[in-house]
Amino acid sequence: MIGCILTGHGDFARGLGGALEMIAGQQENFKTVCFLEEKSLEVFADDMRNAISK
């Protein structure tokens, strides 16, 4: 099964993912991971691992 993870600085990924859903509907195996300034690199890495495992 192939999935897609969209990531970016701030809320870019969440916003682009929302636009995708408005245009194409909800997608299976599609996750967004935001790289937020207030979160550490370790937290971002954990978020990416969690998205990959799903």
C-alpha positions as CSV (number, residue, x, y, z in Angstrom):
1,M,0.0,0.0,0.0
2,I,1.4,3.4,-1.0
3,G,0.7,6.5,1.1
4,C,1.6,10.1,1.0
5,I,2.9,12.4,3.7
6,L,2.8,16.2,3.1
7,T,5.0,18.3,5.4
8,G,6.1,21.9,5.5
9,H,6.9,24.8,7.8
10,G,4.1,26.2,10.0
11,D,0.6,25.2,8.9
12,F,1.5,25.0,5.2
13,A,0.9,21.2,5.0
14,R,-2.4,21.4,6.9
15,G,-3.6,24.2,4.6
16,L,-2.6,22.5,1.4
17,G,-4.0,19.2,2.6
18,G,-7.3,21.0,3.4
19,A,-7.4,22.5,-0.1
20,L,-6.8,19.0,-1.6
21,E,-9.7,17.6,0.3
22,M,-12.0,20.4,-0.9
23,I,-11.0,19.7,-4.5
24,A,-10.6,15.9,-4.6
25,G,-12.4,14.7,-1.4
26,Q,-10.9,12.8,1.5
27,Q,-7.9,10.7,0.5
28,E,-6.9,7.3,1.9
29,N,-3.4,6.9,3.2
30,F,-2.7,10.7,3.2
31,K,-1.3,12.4,6.3
32,T,0.0,15.9,7.0
33,V,2.8,16.6,9.4
34,C,3.4,20.3,10.3
35,F,6.9,21.4,11.3
36,L,6.0,24.0,13.9
37,E,8.5,26.5,15.3
38,E,7.6,25.8,18.9
39,K,8.2,22.0,18.5
40,S,11.7,20.4,18.6
41,L,13.2,18.4,15.8
42,E,12.8,15.3,17.9
43,V,9.0,15.9,18.2
44,F,8.8,16.4,14.4
45,A,10.8,13.2,13.9
46,D,8.3,11.4,16.1
47,D,5.4,12.9,14.3
48,M,6.9,11.7,11.0
49,R,7.5,8.2,12.3
50,N,3.9,8.0,13.5
51,A,2.6,9.2,10.1
52,I,4.7,6.6,8.3
53,S,3.5,3.8,10.6
54,K,-0.1,4.7,9.8
